[in-house]
Amino acid sequence: MPINASHKLIPMTDFVIEYYSHEGYADLQTLKLMNNYANFLKEPLTLELFVPVGQTGNILKEPKNYTSWKSLEHNRKEPYDPESGIASDEYRLYQEAEQKCLFEGFKIAYNGYSVVRITAAYNESIELSFNKNERMFQKFKDVESLTYFDEIYLNETALKKLGLTNTL
């Protein structure tokens, strides 16, 4: 999947400068976007922002043939119905967890007893370690701390949450 540079996570000052260079003025919509982005940068980092995680906090394994299942239009659009009890519950639970992820292209590099290490598929040098016991990332505490890296990308879910389109 190609990464769109307009989805790149950037510091707040860069966001403001970049947005004003295109808009040139601040209206209520602009101020709302800036407020959304500032609040997003202050969110604490959790593992579920990067990879699908179950309700108990464990990393979910991608179900067999999930990509094929997800490619079917009725599986993408149909809302989850817990009453259905159909065999696709595993797929639906994974899909719900996947929709909570806000960062593009992260994968599990190591899943040990007390530590999970994730890397960006588009740049293996971007590596984050998560301590399972303390339930927090080592060295990084909030989204803003990730701006240390030159390349971390937001996915469509994050852009929608922030109220942004490809203007980032």
Buried (B, 14 or more C-beta within 10 A) or exposed (E): EEBBEBBBBBEBEEBBEBBEEEEEEEEEEBEEBBEBBEEBBEEEBBBBBBBBBBEEEEBBEBBEEBEEBBEEEEBEEEEEEEEEEEEBEBBBBBBBBBEBBBBBBBEBBEBEEEEBBBBBEBBEEBEBBBEBEEEBBEEBEEBBBBBEBEBBBBBEBBBEEBEBEEEB
